[in-house]
């Protein structure tokens, strides 16, 4: 079975630094497992590897589509698997790095996708987009709970697109969306490395990252995102939408920045909940407070690759 190194964890915990160190040590190439880094021009808000970092080792699955385009998890899985195969054929080691748990699970085969083409329903989309925009996701989740409690329990808070799709497919097919999904099957011999640190330390790092992003051009990126159609996925991304009120003159920059920090901290908490609940075979490390552990991680990974 094809070997794959996977590095997961919340935002701002050091995944990029570890991925580069590992890639240089084992002859690896990096595959982004982040749902927003596929978008061109959105570099700072999505925390892409910098040009210098990308020059250190080959990176894949970045800058694939314009911000106006949609890009589904099914497209991601298909293209990422092609990249992983090509990396392996070159004699290198693929290293998947991601914070989007569902994308990582789908790629691994742990959460196979239901290949169902639901009929487009603009009225359905408009209804639920308006409801979520005005009152949050509560009623949407309740509607899904009524027809597919399994999907309602699986889908994490904030995953509006998945909630809508599961509800629409359930209603159109007359069967719970969850019952239409294939059985899970791990498709790779994967070593799962998780990064985390003390909650207070992590939140301090997130706050500092937001400050650094604002200083290095996040507002300019946000202005670009603000001009996108309301249907654009990028417009809903954490990292941009929290700054829209500042651009509109509704709040000052400090208030908007604090809102972004809070949203980022909540997102990190959701990420950790996902990985802990959905991927129990992750090997967790705290390289923030124990940086010397990186040598052991590299040695263990080298043994895995050669074994």
C-alpha positions, 0 to 999 in steps of 0.5 A: 500500500502506498505510503503517505505522511499526514500532518494535521492540527489546528491553525498556527501550531507549526504544521508548515515548519514541520512539513518542510523539515520532514520533506528535506529529511526524507525526500518529500514533497508537500501536498496542501490539505487545506480547502481554502489554499486552492484559491489564487491571490488569497495567500495571507488569509489562508496562511499559505506557505510563503514563497521562500517556504515553497521554494525550499521543497515542492508544494502542490494543491496551491493556487488552483482556481480563481477566487470566483470559482467553486472547488469541491471536496470531490475535485480536491480528492481526485486531484490530490490523489493524482499529485500523490501518485506522481510524487511516489512515482518520482521516488519521493515521499508525499506529505499531506499537510492540512487543517481541513479535517473533512478533506484529509479524511476524504482523501485517505478514504476514511470518509468516502464521498457519496458520488451523488449529483443532486438536482440544482435547486436555486430556491432551496439554496436561497431559502437556507442561505437567507435563513443562515445569514439571518439566524445562524445554522440552527434551523438548517441543522434541525431540518437535517436532523429530522431526515438524517440524524447521522449526518446532522451529528457528523457535520461540524458547526459552520459547515453550511455547504455540507449541511445544505447538501446532505439535506437536499440529497436526503429530500430529493432521494427520499433516503438519508444522505448518510445511507448513500455513502460508501463504506470507509476504506483507508487507501494509504499506509498513512502515518498521521502526525498531529501537532497541538500545544497548550490551549493558552499558548495556542491562542496566543500564537493565533492572536499574534498570527492575526496581528502579523497578517494585518501588518503584511497585507490582509486588509488588501486581500480582504478588499479583493474578497469583498468584491467577490459574488456572495456565492463565492466560497472564499467570501465565507472564509474565516480570515476575511469575513470578520474584516468586512465590517471594518471595510464598510466603516461599521467598526474600527480596525481593533474591533474587527481584528479582535473579532477575527482573533476570536473566530480563529480561536473558535475554528482551532477548537473545532479543528481539534474536536474534529481530529480527536473524534474522527481520527483516533490513530493520530500521534500527537506532539507538542513541538511548540513547547518541546521543540527538541521532539522534532528530531524524534519525529523525523527519526520515526518518520524515516523508519516508517518510510524505509520500513 
